Every structure is written in C-alpha cells, then in structure tokens.
Amino acid sequence: MFGWIGTVTGVTGGITIALNTSYSKYAFLVFLISSCCWLIQGIKNKDKALIILNTVFMTIDLIGIYRWILPDLMA
C-alpha cells in the first residue's frame, strides 16, 4: 500500500513541478508524502538503499518547504 501511495504522490509531485505554475512549490509537500511512504516501505522490506535514499529525499523536501512555502506563510 505504501509503495503505491509513494508512486502516485511522486508522479503527482513531478508533474506539478514540470508544469511550472504558481502551485509548483507545493510539490515539495507531495514529495514529502512520497518520501515518507517509500521510507516506510523500505523499513518494512529491510531495504537499506531505499531507506537511505528516501531519508535524503525527505531532507531535500524539508529544505524546499522551508525555502519556498514557509516564507509565504510568515509574510
């Protein structure tokens, strides 16, 4: 289940960024959901590479949220 959610949210985030609209910055939130799902899947499957990859992706997503979304919320 987590694999499918991770797949759908990953594709949705990619399309959102590729469209380059005013909503593209919110793709970081969608990617964060994807990374969390894939991290859970990696833990369930004891797949160290998947765990490391999605831990890094989660960090990148959080940086994107910090740089692109939070400033708008603070203004």
N, C-alpha and C positions, 0 to 999 in steps of 0.2 A: 504494500500500500504506500509506504513512504517513498519508494522508488518512483512510482507513478506520479505522486504529488510533486516530487522533486523534478521529474521530467517536464511535466506540464508547466510548472512555475518557472523553470529555467528557460523553456522555449518562449513563454509569455514575456519574461524579462528581456530576452534577447530581441524579440520583435519590438517591444516598447522602446528600447534604446535605438534600434535601427531606424525607426520611424522619425526620430529626432523632432519630437513635438515638445510642447511645454510640459507634458506629463512624463517625459523620458526620465527625469530624475527619480521618479517613484519606482523605477525598475530596480533600484537598489533594495527597496523593501521586498519586492517579489523575489529577487535573487537571494536575499537573506532567508526567506522561507524555503527556497530551493536548497540552499546550502545546509540548513538545519535538517531538512528531510534526508538529504544524502548522508549527512553525518550520522544520523540515527541508523540509516540503512547500513553504513559502514561498520558501526558498532555491533549491530545485530549479526552481521556476516563476518565479524572479526577481520575486516579488510583494512589493514594499516594504511595502505596508499590512499584509499578513499577517505579515511579519517583525516589524514594529514592534508590532503587536497582541499577538502571542504572546510577544515579549520582555517586554512589560509584564505579561502574564498569568503568565509564569514567575516574575517578581519577586514578584507578589502571592502565588503559590503557595508560594514560598520563605518569605515572611513568615508565611503561615499555618502552615507546617510548624514554623517557629521558635517561633511563639506557642502552638500547640496540641499539637504532638506531642513536640518536644524536651523541654519541661518534665517530661512524664511519664517520659521515658527517663532524665532526670537525677535524678529523685526516688528 
